[in-house]
Amino acid sequence: MPVDQYQTVKEVADRLKVAEATVRHWIKSGELRAIDIGKGWRIADADLGRFLTRHETTPREDAKGSPRKER
């Protein structure tokens, strides 16, 4: 069984360049899975990966409905 690495709210906030309050909001709203270990929330790398995948943007479509290529 693989062992996840865990990050603090501050580490996730720094990595994503958002406020710690934003990360806590994601946790409290259920968007980001985390565990409370008594000293604060911890977020598993796998859970952060799933969160980021769910929030990915898709490329814009051109007039024909095909994804546009990045320049």
Sequence and secondary structure as in RCSB ss.txt:
>XXXX:A:sequence
MPVDQYQTVKEVADRLKVAEATVRHWIKSGELRAIDIGKGWRIADADLGRFLTRHETTPREDAKGSPRKER
>XXXX:A:secstr
     EEEHHHHHHHHT  HHHHHHHHHTTSS  EE SSSEEEEHHHHHHHHHHT     B TTS B    
